[in-house]
C-alpha cells in the first residue's frame, strides 16, 4: 500500500512540473481579427524545435510544455500586409504551471511598398511626350519657315 501511495504522489508531482498549455495567436491590432500572414517555430533553450505551424484563424495550442526559456520565431509569408521584416524573434519565459495565452498584434501597412514603380512610368511618359513635342516644334521651325 505504501508503495502505491509513493507512486501516486510521484505522478502528481511530475504533473505539477509542466505548464499545462500554451496558446498562441496573431491578430490585427485594430480589428482584433485573426491574421494568417506568417508561420511560427517554437525553440527550446537548446535550439531544439518544439513546434511549428502556420497562423490560422484560430488560436494554436501547445500542450504539456515544460517550464523554461523559449524562442518563438515569426516568419512572414509572401503576401504579407503587416510587416516589412524578414522575421521576428520573441522570447518566452514559461515559469508557471498555469495556462498561458500569448496574442501577437500587428498593424496593417496601408502604404504601397514600391512607390517608385508608378512614378517612374509617369516620368518616362512625360519625358517621351516632351521629347516628341520638341522634335515636332524643331521640325516645323527649321523645315517650314
C-alpha positions, 0 to 999 in steps of 0.5 A: 500500500505504501508503495502505491501511495509513493507512486501516486504522489510521484505522478502528481508531482511530475504533473505539477512540473509542466505548464499545462498549455500554451496558446498562441495567436496573431491578430490585427491590432485594430480589428482584433481579427485573426491574421494568417500572414506568417508561420511560427517555430517554437525553440527550446533553450537548446535550439531544439524545435518544439513546434511549428505551424502556420497562423490560422484563424484560430488560436494554436495550442501547445500542450504539456510544455515544460517550464523554461526559456523559449524562442518563438520565431515569426516568419512572414509569408509572401503576401504579407500586409503587416510587416516589412521584416524578414522575421521576428524573434520573441522570447518566452519565459514559461515559469508557471504551471498555469495556462498561458495565452500569448496574442501577437498584434500587428498593424496593417501597412496601408502604404504601397511598398514600391512607390517608385514603380508608378512614378517612374512610368509617369516620368518616362511618359512625360519625358517621351511626350516632351521629347516628341513635342520638341522634335515636332516644334524643331521640325516645323521651325527649321523645315517650314519657315 
